[in-house]
Amino acid sequence: MAVDIGQGTYITFGGVLGSGATAGYKLTGLSWSGIERAVADGTHMLTTGGKEYVASEVYDPGEVSAEVLFDPSVKPWTALTSVTTAQTVEVRFAAGGSTTMLWSAYGYMTGFEVGSQMEDMQTGTVTIKLSGSVT
């Protein structure tokens, strides 16, 4: 099993987020809200014991939140306000030494927050709602 620290993990998305050497904000933290599948209660009058559930045919691929170092030259509002088609989201997780594991999906930027404190790094949070299948 390849268990590792997060160092080396990166995400690419629409010119807003990129690997360390490419354009975009520099990643300091990443959170994937999780992949969820809805279930319907299939319990009926003849059910005995535990309740019965039926899984949905589709799943929600979740949401990614990226904590970043804010760069005023990167313009997140383009991806947030004028992009109406899903863009490729690639998350490359560190997976033991120099090995990485790629998770890919499509997504829409749904939020951006920025913070600036005296004598500290300017930071931001980019939120992306994923759409379709995760590969």
Secondary structure, DSSP 4 states (H G I P E B T S, - for coil): -----STT-EEEETTTB--TTSSSBEEEEEEE---B--EEE---TT--SS--EEE-SS-B--EEEEEEE--TTS-THHHHHT--S-EEEEEEEE-STT-EEEEEEEEEEEEEEEE--TTS--EEEEEEEEES---
